[in-house]
Amino acid sequence: MQKLQCLLKITLSFRLVLSFCLPVFSQTGTGSEPVRYIGGVTVDPNVHDGRLRPAIGVETRQAMRANRTHPEWSDGFGWTYNHAPNLAYWNTRFYLEYLSNPVGEHIPPGQTLVITSKDGRSWSMPEVVFPPYKLPEGGTAMMHQRMGFFIAPNNRLLVLAFYGRAPNPFGKGGIGRVVREARADGTYGPIHFIRYNTASGWGENNTNYPFFNRSNDPGFVDACNALLANRLIRQQWYDEDRTNDDFFGVKGPIQAFCFYHRKDGKVVGLWKWSLSALSSDEGASWTPPVKVPTLIMDGAKVWGQRTADNRYALFYNPADDSNHRYPLAMVTGDDGILFDNMLLVNGEVPPRRYLGKYKDWGSQYVRGIIPGDGNPPGTDMWITYSVSKEDMFISRIPVPVRDKAAGPVKDTFDTVKSGGNIPNWNIYTLLWAPVNVVDFPSAANKSLELQDKDPSDYSRAVRVFQEGARIRASFKIFAKQADTGRIEIEIMDRFGNRPVRLLLADDGKIKAMNGSKLIDLAPYKPGTWYKLVVTADTKYGTYSVSIDGKPVLNQAAFAEAVKTLERLSFRTGPYRDEPTRKMNPEPGPGDMPNVDDPVPLAVYNVDDVEIGPGAVVTSGKAPK
């Protein structure tokens, strides 16, 4: 009996020790793991789009193109470091704020500018809202901000930024956060400070702008007080402020806060480097920020939001590489806890035109519209980001989010509003290379038009169709010139492989790839419509082409082996694979020559796109 009691004591002691030694497994959705990506899709770092399927219908648009030698075409200054955009929608207009330096990051002088748009497509010339700030000892401050806008309960739109001291906006010596009002008539109110960096000795007596409560506008003062009282919104200020008081609900090595509300009312906080936390009291207190192992990201920002169909989306660069910030991807989920279905938002990585400090490649520092900062018409999501820290971009993502098409494609564009949304097409459109539906040949017979006069980039339009092993695709194409420019036409698989490749070249020839060899198919003339029909079969790895009913290519070999096909792409420039992950942006390539002036304009029109299953092959040969 004594032996049995002793054995029981030993067993209980052993179990007690084990209870302290074994890891504690917590439930996803708690403070130990606020969110999780459960999808099996990861990115291929060797290609710009990561081999991700695109979210269907995304419209990606360049809103500001930097230009050093022609500032009248860009920002009025010729500054080429432009970064950290923020977005709001107020008084039926989009507001996009960004900071700007002459050449590189954290190198003063710095200023903050705003561009606006009624429709998210045509953007105004940038306007300086916070100019360079002169320091008492000489020189100027730098600008830095994680928050750009606040729509107060009295419907006043506040614009905000932070004056810091170079080269570290998070270090001591920063001056403080400034605020001014954006008015409905397009003007801006006087600049005030809304919070001084008192730890560095700054206050109303030694700064260039008055404190906000000195304003003679009670509505402006009320708006500022409402912002100061909102703990959740002001948490965005922590990066530059970092005070030791209780002004912020959560502190630590955290940067670039964003948030969304789960369906149970809890707030999910997200930061750079995969950090996340939860708050049950609107930001007054938080669980300790933890690294989410399934969210692969680095020093670029992450953006999370609730969608119009009561789901959730996260946007980020899914790569542990802060120098190569591509692709820009999204994951979605039903509850704000579990996320799946990683899709491509923007996989274009144009060359960086201007050398500058910390000018990492790719689409980065993504921000959407903070809850309370406006709701554009419709259900679409709108996000903004910089590309290579020199150009401002905006993307519109249709909701509900889709990645697969069903049924045959028959796009005539005749019912599409000219210059408006292009349903089911993924558009990459630039200021010097726009993509639009236009009234050509007539208002009753419209077409999709791709223009290009950009010396360093291209325009692109992609149509996702129902995935299949055999397809037949037909379309009409019109070139307004034959001696300049090019348009490459590709049929692709779900991973972005390009087995079928056609080309209208600048020598007046329609060409195609037969395996690894580029061959001529037929001449083309400017000002003439041509109907191309392509039949492709992945079983045999071959495709055939006819032009205006005449066979010009029979059983050509695929350029790449694929199992299925699902995308038709039109691109006004050659395929690019640089920069690669092996290329270092510091210092990286120098300034590109001849990028500040347009090249001769090339214009192409596409119409009557029809795509469906191809004929069944029974002879071991692809159909003609």
N, C-alpha and C positions, 0 to 999 in steps of 0.2 A: 504493500500500500504506500509506504514511504517512497519507494522507487517511482511509483506512478505519479504521486504528487510532485516529486522533484522533476520528473519528465514534463509534466504540465507546466510548471513554472518556467522551465527552460524554453519550452515551445512558445509561451506567451511573451517572454522577454525577447525571443528571436523575432516574433511578429512585430513587436513594438519597435525594435531597431529597424526592421525592414520598412515600416511605415514612414520613417524619417529619411531613409536612404533612397527609396524608390521614387522616380519622378512622378509629379502630380500632373495628370492629364486633364486639362480644362476644356470646356466646351467652346467651340468656335462661336463668335458673337459676344463673348465676354471680354473683359479687359485684357486677358492673356493673349487673345487672338481676335481682335475686333472684326477683321475681314479675312477672307481666304479666296484665292483663285483656284478653282477646282478643275479648270480645263487642262487638257493634255497638250494643247497647241503651244509651241514655243517658236521663237524667231530664229531664222538662219542669219547669222551676222554677216555672211559674205555677200548678201544682196541688200539693196536699199529698202525694199519693201518687206524684207524678212520672210518672204514666201507666204504672207498672210492673205487670206481672202479679204477683199474689200467689203466694207459696209456699203450696201447698194445705195446709189443716189447722192453720195457726198459731193458737195460743191466746194472746192478749195480755191480761194481767190486771194491774189496779192493786193493788199490795200495801200501799201507804201513801198516804193522802190528807191533805195538809196542811190544817190548820184553825186559823186565828188566834184566833177567839173561843170555840171549843169544843175546847180542847186534849185533853179527855178522849176525844174521838173520833179523835184523830190520834196525837200523840206524847207527850202529857202536858205539853207546854211551849208549844204554839202557835207554834213557829218555822216560818217559811215558805220558807227557803232550805235545800233538801235535795238532795244531789248526790253524785256519784262512788261509786255502789254497787259492791260486790264480792260474789262468790257462791262458796259451797262447799256440799258435801253430805257430812255426817258423822253416823254413828250414826243412820241412817235419817231424817235431817232436813236440810232446806235451811237454810242460814245466809246472810242477806243483811245486809251492813254498809254504812252510808252515813254521811257527815258532814253536820252541820247547823249553821246559823247563824240568828240571829233574823230577818234580813231579806235580806241580800245577800252576795255572794261576797267572801271575804277580809276580812270585817268581823267581828271578835270581839265577844262570846265565841263559841267554837266547841266542838262536842262530837261524839262518834261514837256511833252507836247500832246495834243489831242487832235484826233481826226474824227469826223462824224459822217453818218450816212443815213439816208431815209430807208434804204432797202437792203443794206449789207453788201451791195455790189459797187455802187459809185460812191467813192469816198472823197471828202474834202481835202484841200491842201492843209498840211499840219499847221497848228497854231500853238505857239508857246504859251503854256499856262503857268509854269514856274521857271523863270529865267535863271541863269547862273548867279550864284550867291557869293558876294565878295566877303572874304574873311578879314577880320581886323588887322591881322599881321601881314596881309597881302595874299594874293592868290585867290582861288575860288574853291568852294565846296564841291562835293560830288552829290549826285542824286541817287536815291535808292528807295524803293517802295515795294511792299507786298500787297498793298491795297490802293486802289485808285479812285473808287467812287462810293458814295453812300446816298441813297434816296431816303430822306428823313420822313417821319410820319406826317409832316406838314407839306410833303411833296417838293421840298427843296432838294436840288441835286448838288451835293458837295463833291468837289474834286480835291484829292489829297496827294501829298508826296512827302519825302523826307530828305532833308539836307544833312548829309554826313561828311565825314572828313576822310579824304583819300589817304591810303589805299584800302582802308578797311571800314566799310559802313557799319559794322557791328562793334567796332572798338570805341574807346573813349574819345571824346572830343566832338562827337556828332552834335549838331545844333538843335534840331527838333523837327517836328512834323508841321507842315503848312497846309492850309485849307483855303479854298475860295469857292464861290458859288457859280455854277453854270446857269445862265439865265435862258429863258425860253426864246428870247430874241437873238440868241447866238453870242451874246457878250458874256463877260465874266466879271464878277465882283472883285473887290480889293483882296489882296493876299493877307492872311493873318496866320499866326501860329495857333495851333490847337493844343499842342503839348510840347513843352521845352525839354531838352535833355538837361535837367537840373543837376544831375550827378556830375556833369562836366562844367557846371558853372554858368550855364546859359539861362537867361530870363528876359523879361520885357525891357530891362534897362540896357542890355548890351547886344540886342539883335535888331535886324533891319525892318521887321514887320511887327505890328502891334498884336497883342493877344486878342483872341476872337471876341471876348466879352467887351472889348472896347468899341465894337461895331455899333453904329446907330440904327442897324436893321434888326429889330426884335426877332423876325422870322429866321434870319441867319443864325442868331445866337441860340434860338430854340433848337434849330437843326443840329448845331454843334453839340449842344448839351445832350440831345437825344443820342447822338453817336457816342459820346463819352459814357453814357449810361448803359450802353449795349455791350456787355462783357463778351459775348460771342463774336461780334463783329470786330471789336477792338483787339481781340486776340491776334489778329493779323499783324498788329504793330510790333509784336514782341521781338522780331528779328533785329530791328534797329534800336529798340528801346532798352530791353533787358534790365529793367529796374529791379530793385530788391524789395519793393513794396508789394502789396496784394493787388496791384492793378491788373495783373494777368492771372488767369486761372490755372495755367500750366506753364512750366518753365523747363529749361534744360537745353541740350544740344539739338534743338528742333528748328526747322526753317520752312518757310513758305506754307503756312497753314491754309487749309481749305476744309470745308465741312459740308455735311448734309444730314438731314433728319431721317432716321429709320421710321418705319411704320408704327413702332411702339413708342415713338417720341424721343428716344435717345439720340444724341448727336454723335456722329462718327467724325472724328478729326483725322486728317491725313497730312503728312509732311513729306519732305524729301527723304531719300534713302529708306523708303519702305516703312516709315514709322506711322503708327496709328494709335488712337486712344478713344475712350468713350466718355461722354458726359451725360448725366441724368438731370442736370439742373441748368441747362442753357448756358454752359460754359463757365459757371462759377467754380466748379471743381471737375477734375478729370482723373481717370485711371492713369497710371504711369504710361507714357508712350513706349510702345514695344515695336520691335522690328518684325514685320510680317514676312516670313520666309518665302511665301508663295508669290509675293509681289516683287518681281525682279526689276529694280530700278537703281539709279545712282543719284547724282546731284541735280538732275533736271526735275522740274516740278511735276506733281501729280494733281489731277483735277477730278473731283467726284461730285455727282449731282443726282437728284431725283428727276425722272423723265416724265413727260406729259402723259404717258400711258401707265403711270404709277409703278415704274420699275426703276432701276438704278444703272448708272454708267460710271466707269472710271476711265480716264484718259492719261496715258503716260508713255514714256519710251521704255519698252520692256527689254532693257539691256543693261548689264552691270558695267557700263563704259561711259564715263562722263564726257569724254572728248568726241564721241561719235553718237550724237543724240538722234538716232533714227532706228526703226521707223516710228511714227506717231501712231499708236494703237489704242484700241478701246476694248474693254470687257464689260459685260452686262450681267445683271442678276435681278431676281424677283424681290429680294428682301433687304438688300443693302448689306448683307453679310457674306453670302456666297456669290462669287462671280465666275462666269464661264464665257466661252465663245469669243476668244480673242480675234479681233478683226482689224483690218487696216483702215486708218483714216487718211494718212498722207505718207506715202513712201517715196516721194520725190526728194532727192538731195542734189540741188543744183550746185555748181561750183561756187565757192566763196570768192566773191569778186575783189574784196579788199582785205589786206593783211591787218590784223589788230590783235591786241592782247586778249587771251581767253575767248577767242571767237570760235567756239566749238561748232562742228558741222551738224546740220539737221534741223528739224522742226522741234522746238523746245520751249520750255517755260509756259506750258499751256494753262490757260485760264478760261473759265466760262463766266456766266452771269451769276453773281452771288445772290442767294435768296434775298429778295427784297429790293434788288437793283433792277427790276423791270422784267416784263414778259413780252417778247416780240410776238407779233401775230402768228397764229398757227401752232403746230406742235413740235417743230424742229428744234434741235439743240444747236446752239451757236457757241463756238470756241475760238479763241484767238491765241496766237503764238508768234514768236519770231523764227525766222529761218537764217541760220548761221549768224545770228545776232546782227543782221544788217537790214533785213526787210520785214515788214509787218504782214502777216497773213491772217485770214479768217476762214473757218470752215463751217458749213451748215450741214448737219447730220439729220436726215429724215427720221422721224419717229412714227410708228415702231421701227426698230432697227432690223434690217434684213440682210442676209448674206447669200441667199439662194433665190434664183428665178425659176418660174414655172410657166410652161406653155410656150408657144411660138412667139417670136418678136416680129412686130410689124410697125416700125416707127417712120411716120411720114413728116412729123414735126408741124403739120399744118394747124393743129389745134393748140400748140404751145405758144404762150405769149412771147413775142419777140423781146429778147433781153431778159426773160424771166427764168423761173425754175425749168430745168430740163429733166422731166421725170425719168427715173431708172438709169440715168447716165451719171457716171463719175467724171467730174470735170476738174481739170487743173488749168486755171486761167490766170493770166498775168496782165499787168498794165500794158506791156508791150507785146503780149501774145494772148489776146482774148479769145474766149470760146463763147459763142452765143447762138441762139436761134435767131435767124434774120429773115426779113421779107424778100427772099431771093429764091427762085426767079421772080416771085410776086408775093403779095400779101396773102393770096389764096393758096399759094404753093411754096411754103417755107422750106428752109433747109438749115442744117447745122453748119456753122461757119467756124473755122479755125484760122486765125491770123497769127503771124509771127514776124516781128522785126527785132526781137531780142537777140543780141549777139552771144549771150551766155546761157540761155535757157530755152524752153519750148512750151507750147500749149499741148494739151492732151485731152482726149475724150474716150471713155471706156464704157462699153455696154456689156453687162453681165447677162448671159442667157442660160437656159436650162442645160445643166451638165449632161454631156452625152459622149459616146465613143465615136459616133458618126454625125457630122453636121453638114448642113448646106447654108451658106451665108451669101446673101446678095446685097449690093448697095450701089448707088450711083455716086460718082465723084467728079468734081469740077475744079480745075486749077485755073486761076486768073493769070498765071505766068508759067513758063516752062524753063526759064533760064536762071532762076534763083530759088532758093529754099528747097525743102523736101518734105514729104509726108510719108511716114512709115506706117504700114498697116499690118497688124499682127493678130493672129488667132492664138489664144493662150489657154493654158490649163489652170486649175485652181491654185497652183503654187506660183504662177507667174512665168512658167516656162513658155518659150515662144517657138513652137514647132513650125508654124506657118508665118512666113515673112514676105511681105510685098513692099514695093517702094516706088513712089513717083519722084525721080531724081531731077537734079538741076540741069541734066543734059537732054531733057525732053524725052526720056525713056521710062516706061513702066518696067520694073525689074522684079525678080523674085529669087529667093534662096532655094536651090535644089541641093539638099544636104548642106555641105559647107561651101558651095559655089554660088556666087551671085551671077545670074544670067539675065539677059534682056528678053522681055516678052513682046513689047510693041512700043512704037512711038506714041506720044500724046501731044495734043495741041492745046494751047491756052484758050479759054473761053468755050470749051467743049465738054459736054457731059459724057461720061463713060459708065456703062453698067458692067460691074465685075461680079462674077459668080464663082464662089470657091466651094468645092466639096472636099471634105477631109475625112479620113478614116484612121483611127488610132490603132486598129488591129494590124494594119499593114504599114502604118507609118508613112502614108503618102497622101498627097493632095493634088487636085487639078484646078485649073483656072480657065474661065472663058471671059472674053471682053466683047460686049455687045453681041453676044450669042456665038462668037467664034472661039473655038478651043485654041488656047495659046500655050497651055502647059498641061501635060498629062502624066499622072503618077509620079510627080516630083517627090523626092525624099524629104521627110521632116528634117528640120534643122536640129531638133531635139526629140528624144523619145518621150512620149507621154501616154497616159492611160485614158484620159478623158479631156474634153475641151469645154470651156465655159465663159470665155471673154473675147470680145472683139475690141481692138485698140487702134486709135488713130493718134499719131504723135508727130509733131512738126519738127522733129530733130532726131538725131541718132540715139540709140540706147546707150546708157552710161552706167559704168560700174565703179567710177571714182567719185568721191574719195573712198578708199577701202579702210578697213579697220586697222591695217598696218601703217597707214599714213598718219603722221603726227601733226595736229594743227598748230603746235607751238615749236618753232614759229610757223612752220607750214609753208605752203606756196605763197609767193609775194602777190602784189596787186596784179590782177589780170589786165592785160592791155586792151584798149579799145572797147571797153564795156559801157562807157558813158554815152555813147552815141548809137542810135539804132542802125541796123543793117537794112538793106532793101526789103521792103515788105513782101511777104508771101501770103497768099490767101487761098484757102481750100474750102469747098463746100461739099457736104455729105448729105444724101437724101435717100429716102425709100429703103431703109435698112430692114431686111427680112432675114430671120435666122430660125432654123428648125432642124429636125432630124434629117440626116442624109439617107440616101437609098441603101437598102440592105445589099451587102456584097456577097456574092455566092461563088465568084470565079477566082478569088484570090487576088483580084486587082481592085483598086479603088475606082469608084464611079467617076465618069467624066463630068 
